[in-house]
Amino acid sequence: MKLNIKELLKYGWYVVLFASCMGCNDILNEDNPNAKPKKDYFSSLSESDKVLTATYSALLNHYNLNILEESWRSDLGYPSISTGRPALGSNGEPWYFKSYTNSQKEINKKWEALYIGAFRANQLIEGLEGPLVAKKENEVWILQMAQARLLRGIFHFWAYQTFNNGRVIIRDKVPVELEEFNIPVSSKEEVRAFILSDFEYAYENLPATWGSDAQNELSAGRMNKAIATMFLANLYFLEAPASVDGDGIEPDYDKAMTYYQEIINNYGYQLIGDPELMFTRAGEFNNEAIFEVIYDDNLRPELDKFDEQSPSNRLARYSAPGTMGGQRAMTPTAWLAYKYKTEQVDPLDKRNTETIIDLDTEEEIEVIRDISLRASASVALVNDLYTDYYRSGITPVAASFGKYEFSYFKKYTNHDIVTSEGNLPKGAWYSGKNITIHRLSEVYLNLAECYLQKGDVASALKYINDVRAKWGLVLLGSSVQGHHTDRTYDEVVYSVETLMEHLMFTEKPLELSVEGHSIRWIDLRRWGKVSEAFQRASNDVYHTLQFQFIDPATGNKLKRNRADLHIGSDPNNKSIDIIDCVDAYNNYIPELHDYYPLPLEEIISNPNLGQ
């Protein structure tokens, strides 16, 4: 019987592991009287598969990704609270102001989460190489080993990209003796080589799909060759050159390009530009999704919202508007919201033709959208008269905005299935919406950057325009040389420098905002653009105005105060100046902030850690 990952989670939670005993050497030699003996998990491949399921469950831990904190840390997110701007939420201040230290809870919790994941993978690897080694020619054995190796590599890769300039601990076995717990960090080169070995093994041994349909839930839920290919590509691509990072490893754009092209050509993925199939429940496991972490809002109701074994996530609560059961602890910064608001849509794309009620004549008229499909899918804007929000009418009807809050992230909310996050089966804190780590648009934009690094503007434009075309946006460059016919182009002549500028400060942040594993921060760091990003944001001044519109459901004229974002100071002095990232720009120090420091808890507990 084949089970998808959500079904497996129902049966895998009881697998007893002892990762929580990382600092308790004596207890490792004792059996838990309430648990199945450890040896029983490796009596057969069906039993070891339960350990694999427990390894997958380690992906559920919020601290693996720190999505909330990374939004505040970068130039994308503002830590808002119920009183609105300019007040900041206290939890977000250390990240937004760059005042966090190695005692920060989220830094210590992330280190713990990643190494628990690696620990679980190592348990399975050792079980397969020990009691089950006689079955190593069995296809099931090989597939379990390949999944475990890829998961172990992913947990180490995230640590490598996050902590101590890549100098982290390599956990290649289950520690038993005290000295095996207290081991030093390895060099950046050693860590990278270890990760590469795991990724390459997975790449060679994982199937492209687990079923007949390349994008069915079973394939999307389990590790597969496409996921391994994506991580291999990013391993070669995401390095910071020595010119930017004195300890850097030069990117290998040729190898990255080979793997990115393989993803595009070999696995059946497709770009999706439908707001109903992007960042929605209906869009889970869509044809663009490469790697998703799977959540469920019905399983394990007895677990607390802050229990990291819970199969539901908290991100909807953190990003939804207050009137929709959220805390809006994570809202878009002004520059990002304004970029979304002012994206140029292609009038030749029929998807951009809509019918609204004119404010002056109160009659239905046909118009070209002034809010792009990409913006409608990614964020809620008060000007979006074309998109339903929380099943309560068009966006400004459903959300009251105001308090100088002009936008909300939609990528983690359940705006498409409930009228309020509080109406989820277990409430607003328990969202079952999957988290997308990697999707095809990232592949296209990373490949475009590879071409730019080689001076090939034409090829870079092709891949950037493929992403823009899926959303019905005006394309870049010349209509004569463009790959898409019957489309509007901006007719601008781009150089390597100007197109890279667009990629860094428009295309990639708008396409992938607050997604994946620290995508924005890693990009800015490897480009050497962290300080510049904060400076750009702090130099821009915005204000908000009242927005008036007609509710098409009732015909009533409505208004939303302090919600319509405009650039510059308000000439009528009715709005505060909205300026982001000033303290971030003033406080940012590359040596302190480019990477998380080694966590204080690890420093205290591990006398052999080194630096």
Summary of the structure (lengths in Angstrom):
residues: 611
radius of gyration: 24.4
end to end distance: 48.5
largest distance: 79.3
contacts: 2054
relative contact order: 0.12
helix: 45%
strand: 10%
